[in-house]
Amino acid sequence: MKYSNKEEFEKVNIFGTGVPNEKFEKYFIGNSFLNFLVEPGKTPIFLANVTFEPGCRNNWHIHQAESGGGQMLICTAGEGWYQEEGKKAVSLKEGSIVNIPAGVKHWHGAKADSWFSHISVEIPGVACSNEWLEPVNDEEYNNL
């Protein structure tokens, strides 16, 4: 369901918006927020609720790993987009799950007219890292 009103969205965003995503803001167009569900570095898995304001999306990026690795998105509130390089964008809503293998160039974020949250699960692996790439340009995004 789309939520253009932040107050209405907050009522259904069950894992909470969290704090402004200042550490990674240079890799996003628009404002995003992080609510860590486990303490980073204290468990073998990264797990956080990521919230995007309407129109917010992250840059193209790749989760690199020598083995294992990748990312899983579990969509929890609002509506968004996911796109892999060379493929059409996929519409996301509450309950959508996306499995992103290591080495796949992709981006994800909110639809232009809706707040959006997903739980980000970083899949454990060997020598995992994120390679941040170019922004998703406005023309591509606005044509969705």
C-alpha positions as CSV (number, residue, x, y, z in Angstrom):
1,M,0.0,0.0,0.0
2,K,1.3,3.5,-0.8
3,Y,1.8,6.0,1.9
4,S,2.5,9.6,0.9
5,N,1.8,10.8,4.4
6,K,4.6,10.2,6.9
7,E,2.4,10.0,10.0
8,E,0.2,7.3,8.3
9,F,3.3,5.4,7.2
10,E,4.7,5.4,10.7
11,K,1.6,3.7,12.0
12,V,2.4,0.6,9.8
13,N,6.3,0.8,9.8
14,I,6.5,-1.9,12.5
15,F,10.3,-2.0,12.7
16,G,10.6,1.8,13.1
17,T,12.2,4.4,11.0
18,G,15.3,4.9,13.1
19,V,17.9,7.7,12.6
20,P,19.0,9.5,9.5
21,N,21.4,7.4,7.4
22,E,24.2,9.9,7.6
23,K,27.1,7.5,7.1
24,F,25.8,6.4,3.7
25,E,23.9,9.5,2.6
26,K,26.3,10.2,-0.3
27,Y,25.1,6.9,-1.9
28,F,21.4,7.9,-1.8
29,I,19.3,10.4,-3.7
30,G,16.8,11.7,-1.0
31,N,16.7,10.9,2.6
32,S,17.0,7.4,4.1
33,F,16.9,6.2,7.7
34,L,18.4,3.2,9.5
35,N,17.0,1.3,12.5
36,F,19.5,-1.5,13.4
37,L,17.8,-4.7,14.5
38,V,21.0,-6.2,15.8
39,E,24.1,-4.3,17.0
40,P,26.5,-4.0,14.1
41,G,29.7,-6.0,14.6
42,K,28.2,-8.0,17.6
43,T,26.6,-10.7,15.5
44,P,27.6,-12.5,12.3
45,I,24.8,-10.9,10.3
46,F,23.8,-7.3,9.5
47,L,20.1,-6.7,10.0
48,A,18.5,-3.3,9.8
49,N,15.2,-1.7,8.8
50,V,15.9,0.8,6.0
51,T,13.3,3.5,5.4
52,F,13.2,5.7,2.3
53,E,11.2,8.9,1.9
54,P,9.2,9.1,-1.3
55,G,11.5,9.3,-4.3
56,C,14.6,8.2,-2.3
57,R,16.7,5.5,-3.8
58,N,20.3,4.2,-3.4
59,N,22.9,4.3,-6.1
60,W,23.7,1.3,-8.2
61,H,25.8,-1.0,-6.2
62,I,27.3,-4.5,-6.0
63,H,27.7,-6.7,-2.9
64,Q,31.1,-8.3,-3.5
65,A,32.3,-11.6,-1.9
66,E,34.9,-14.3,-2.6
67,S,32.2,-16.8,-1.6
68,G,28.7,-16.5,-0.1
69,G,27.6,-12.9,0.5
70,G,24.9,-10.9,-1.2
71,Q,21.8,-9.3,0.3
72,M,18.2,-10.1,1.0
73,L,15.4,-7.5,1.2
74,I,12.2,-8.2,3.2
75,C,9.7,-5.4,2.4
76,T,7.7,-4.4,5.4
77,A,5.8,-1.1,4.7
78,G,4.9,1.1,1.7
79,E,5.9,0.6,-1.9
80,G,9.3,0.7,-3.7
81,W,11.4,-0.5,-6.6
82,Y,14.2,-3.0,-7.1
83,Q,16.2,-3.3,-10.3
84,E,19.1,-5.4,-11.5
85,E,21.3,-4.1,-14.3
86,G,19.9,-5.0,-17.7
87,K,16.5,-6.0,-16.3
88,K,13.2,-4.2,-15.8
89,A,12.5,-2.7,-12.4
90,V,10.3,-4.8,-10.1
91,S,7.6,-3.2,-8.0
92,L,7.9,-4.0,-4.3
93,K,5.2,-3.9,-1.5
94,E,4.7,-5.3,2.0
95,G,5.7,-9.0,1.9
96,S,7.9,-8.9,-1.2
97,I,11.2,-10.6,-0.7
98,V,14.3,-10.1,-3.0
99,N,17.3,-12.3,-2.9
100,I,20.4,-10.6,-4.4
101,P,23.4,-12.8,-5.0
102,A,26.9,-11.4,-4.6
103,G,28.2,-9.8,-7.8
104,V,24.8,-8.5,-9.1
105,K,24.7,-4.8,-9.9
106,H,21.4,-3.4,-8.6
107,W,19.5,-0.5,-6.8
108,H,16.4,-0.2,-4.6
109,G,14.3,2.5,-3.1
110,A,10.9,4.1,-2.6
111,K,8.4,4.9,-5.3
112,A,8.0,8.6,-6.1
113,D,4.7,8.8,-4.2
114,S,5.3,6.5,-1.2
115,W,7.4,6.0,1.9
116,F,9.0,2.6,1.9
117,S,10.8,0.3,4.3
118,H,12.6,-3.0,4.0
119,I,14.7,-5.1,6.3
120,S,18.2,-5.4,4.8
121,V,19.9,-8.7,5.5
122,E,23.6,-8.9,4.6
123,I,24.3,-12.5,3.8
124,P,27.5,-13.7,5.5
125,G,30.4,-14.7,3.3
126,V,34.1,-14.4,2.8
127,A,35.7,-11.0,2.0
128,C,32.3,-9.2,1.7
129,S,32.2,-5.6,0.7
130,N,29.9,-3.1,-1.0
131,E,31.0,-1.4,-4.2
132,W,29.0,1.8,-4.6
133,L,28.5,3.0,-8.1
134,E,26.7,5.7,-10.1
135,P,23.4,7.2,-9.0
136,V,20.1,6.1,-10.7
137,N,19.5,9.1,-12.9
138,D,16.2,11.0,-12.7
139,E,15.2,10.1,-16.2
140,E,15.4,6.4,-15.6
141,Y,13.7,6.7,-12.2
142,N,10.9,9.0,-13.4
143,N,10.0,6.6,-16.3
144,L,9.1,3.8,-13.9
